[in-house]
Amino acid sequence: MKPPQSAAIPYRRTAAHELEVLLITSRRKGRWVLPKGKVRRMLPQASAAREAFEEAGVLGVIAHQPVGTYRQLKALSSGGEIEIAVSAYPLFVNTVLRKWPEMAFRQRQWMHAVEAAELVDGAELRVLLQGFAARYWEHDPPS
């Protein structure tokens, strides 16, 4: 059985109080994705925050509860695919680093939450980001 996975939804507010989400490119295909990874030996929200640091170069305040879960296909080294479930945790970004561990392998881009939802692969992730945008743009950062 595959270990559970968690993702961060890095977000911030612009000066005009619009919600922006940070997407990164995947390592293999260059698709727009959220920072995510396997949860091992730590709480899933801590794992999501760690992935946001390593893959996107951002730090902030992570929510204790996920906004939802989405499924996606994960390529296996054998050439097959397996469906995995990923819990997504909002991360209010307060620091954007100039250098980070995976900067040579990924691009990152801040974009309006609606645009981010349109660019990601997968209907479940798209719906999750749309729901996140509807719920979070008026709220304070998670505590």
Summary of the structure (lengths in Angstrom):
residues: 143
radius of gyration: 14.2
end to end distance: 32.9
largest distance: 47.9
contacts: 437
relative contact order: 0.26
helix: 24%
strand: 38%
